[in-house]
Amino acid sequence: MMDNTSQHNFIMHHHMELSTLTMYSENSTNNTGAREQNSTTCSLRIPQELFLTLGLISLVENILVVLAIIKNRNLHSPMYYFICCLAVSDMLVSVANVVETIVMLLTEHGLLVVTPEMLRHLDNVIDIMNCSSVVSSLSFLCTIAADRYITIFYAPRYHSIMTTQRAVTIIAMVWMTSITASILFIVYHSHTAVIVCLVTFFCITLVFTAVLYMHMFILAHVHSRRIMAIYKSRRQGTSMKGAITLTILLGVFILCWGPFFLHLILILTCPTTPFCTCFFSYFNLFLILIICNSLIDPLIYAYRSQELRKTLKELLFCSCVTFRCDSILECLFPWKFT
């Protein structure tokens, strides 16, 4: 994991062309010098304080989304369970970024002394968190797309198809698969197959989701004509609104994660050409985009869902939220105190 001359290690770590945590070890100095000299004209320096600020804002936003879904029983449905898990996936990126940046800043200012071995272990954990985040995010985007598809085209049988038990089972399987895959990716990071698997998974999930959305938007109008009952028509409208929301989420995900996956593709196709070398030097910018994705997602949830927006306002301005533990519990779970 700590072979700093490895190109695969180069793309799996954060904030720098090589791992920003391991760059403090003695081995990183000699290995990064030549590359940094070659990419000086292309490099873009982003202050660590910006990473920390964006990470903290994103973390707070996603925590509020999770708390809002827990608080409001009207949001206790499979779709919002999946959205809650998507928020947790975004939180992984935020937590990893905040922890790494704090360690870097403390180390730079001499306030924290850690051994290279400790940095290696921490770096592995951060890599696993980031990898788990991207795999789980893609998986939950696909899951939400499938949920919306079932809601639109199998509306009468939706509650028998997508039960709470099945939703929980799907969530557990996604997290187990994401964590297992992330560990394997980090353990076998030196193999080209790891990058190929990540890029392939990214492309497959995008194609799967795009096909579902195309089918939904092309046939939704035809399908809605067959639904004559008023309550079903309302359900159809709500389902399409959910589909549009997830389309926006998917679009933002592609914009924010796309440069990172293009980075991976270029690592395979042109690792030494001047253009690719210059492109690699903007890796910090790609990381900022990834953090922005986890920051933008909660805003999309709130903008598209009136119920969630209302609950978020209650969480922000609820007078019962104080430093007393019982008051916090009463605000989060008001039905328990009635």
C-alpha positions, -999 to 999 in steps of 0.1 A, spaced: 0 0 0 29 23 7 49 19 -25 49 56 -35 63 48 -69 32 29 -78 9 47 -102 -21 30 -87 -13 42 -52 -10 76 -69 -46 77 -79 -61 60 -48 -50 86 -23 -61 122 -15 -53 159 -18 -20 153 -36 -6 132 -65 6 108 -38 -11 101 -5 -12 133 16 -8 114 48 21 93 37 38 123 22 51 131 57 70 99 58 106 98 48 101 77 17 77 101 -1 102 130 -5 124 115 -31 96 99 -51 74 130 -55 102 154 -64 106 145 -101 68 144 -107 61 177 -90 89 193 -110 74 181 -143 39 192 -135 46 226 -120 31 245 -148 -2 225 -145 -4 221 -108 -33 237 -88 -27 244 -52 -59 243 -30 -56 253 6 -62 225 31 -86 249 50 -109 248 20 -110 210 22 -118 212 59 -145 238 55 -163 220 28 -160 187 46 -175 201 78 -204 218 60 -211 186 40 -210 165 72 -234 188 90 -258 188 61 -260 150 57 -263 145 95 -294 168 93 -309 148 65 -304 115 84 -319 131 116 -349 145 96 -357 111 81 -355 95 115 -377 123 131 -405 124 105 -426 92 104 -440 103 71 -405 98 56 -403 62 69 -406 46 35 -382 25 14 -373 54 -9 -363 76 20 -345 47 37 -324 46 5 -319 83 5 -308 82 41 -282 56 31 -271 78 2 -266 106 28 -245 82 50 -224 74 19 -218 111 15 -209 114 51 -182 88 47 -165 111 22 -169 141 45 -156 123 76 -126 109 57 -118 143 43 -121 161 77 -101 135 96 -73 135 70 -72 173 67 -70 177 105 -42 152 108 -23 170 80 -28 205 95 -18 193 130 13 175 115 23 205 95 22 228 125 40 203 147 10 198 170 8 161 163 36 135 161 27 102 144 49 74 132 49 63 95 33 30 105 4 49 121 0 70 90 -1 39 68 -29 24 89 -49 57 90 -44 61 52 -57 26 46 -88 33 66 -94 66 48 -90 49 14 -116 22 24 -140 49 35 -137 68 3 -139 36 -18 -170 24 2 -186 58 -4 -183 57 -42 -194 20 -45 -224 25 -21 -234 58 -36 -236 42 -71 -254 12 -57 -280 33 -38 -286 55 -69 -294 23 -88 -316 11 -60 -335 43 -58 -339 42 -96 -353 7 -94 -376 17 -66 -390 46 -86 -394 23 -116 -415 -2 -95 -435 27 -81 -445 39 -116 -450 7 -135 -462 -16 -107 -480 9 -86 -508 -15 -74 -483 -40 -62 -456 -17 -50 -461 -23 -13 -461 -60 -17 -430 -59 -39 -409 -33 -19 -416 -42 17 -397 -27 46 -381 -60 52 -369 -63 16 -356 -27 17 -336 -34 49 -322 -66 32 -312 -46 2 -295 -19 23 -276 -45 43 -264 -63 11 -253 -30 -4 -232 -20 26 -217 -54 30 -208 -56 -7 -194 -20 -7 -172 -25 24 -159 -59 12 -152 -46 -23 -134 -16 -9 -112 -37 13 -103 -59 -17 -96 -29 -39 -72 -15 -13 -55 -48 -6 -50 -54 -44 -45 -18 -53 -13 -25 -73 -33 -46 -98 -47 -30 -130 -78 -50 -125 -88 -28 -96 -91 3 -118 -108 -17 -145 -134 -30 -120 -141 5 -107 -145 20 -141 -166 -9 -153 -188 -7 -122 -193 30 -128 -203 25 -165 -226 -4 -157 -245 15 -130 -248 46 -152 -262 25 -181 -286 6 -158 -299 38 -143 -301 56 -177 -321 27 -192 -346 27 -163 -350 65 -166 -355 65 -203 -382 38 -200 -399 58 -172 -400 91 -190 -409 76 -224 -437 54 -212 -449 73 -181 -474 94 -201 -489 63 -217 -490 45 -185 -507 73 -166 -536 72 -190 -544 37 -179 -547 48 -143 -582 63 -139 -585 65 -101 -577 99 -87 -555 86 -58 -535 65 -83 -530 95 -105 -516 114 -76 -493 85 -68 -482 86 -104 -474 123 -101 -455 118 -69 -435 89 -84 -425 109 -114 -414 137 -91 -392 112 -73 -378 100 -106 -370 136 -116 -353 141 -82 -331 111 -88 -323 122 -123 -309 154 -108 -290 135 -82 -275 112 -109 -266 142 -131 -248 159 -102 -230 126 -93 -217 123 -129 -205 159 -130 -187 156 -96 -173 121 -99 -168 121 -137 -133 138 -137 -121 112 -110 -132 83 -132 -117 100 -163 -85 102 -142 -87 64 -137 -92 58 -174 -63 80 -183 -41 61 -158 -48 30 -179 -45 45 -214 -19 73 -213 -1 74 -179 31 92 -192 19 115 -220 23 153 -212 -15 159 -215 -23 131 -190 5 141 -166 -9 177 -166 -45 163 -161 -33 142 -132 -19 173 -115 -54 186 -110 -64 157 -88 -70 182 -59 -97 199 -79 -113 165 -86 -114 159 -49 -131 192 -43 -157 182 -68 -163 149 -50 -168 168 -17 -191 192 -34 -212 163 -45 -218 153 -9 -225 189 -1 -250 195 -30 -270 162 -25 -288 174 8 -298 206 -9 -314 186 -37 -333 165 -12 -346 196 6 -355 214 -26 -374 185 -41 -392 172 -10 -415 195 8 -419 171 37 -382 168 42 -377 205 38 -403 211 65 -386 187 89 -352 202 83 -366 236 92 -380 221 124 -346 206 132 -328 239 126 -353 262 145 -369 238 169 -368 255 203 -368 222 221 -333 213 209 -311 223 238 -281 208 255 -303 186 276 -303 150 264 -341 145 271 -350 176 251 -330 165 221 -347 131 222 -381 147 225 -374 168 194 -362 138 174 -389 114 185 -419 136 195 -444 107 192 -426 89 221 -434 118 245 -471 123 236 
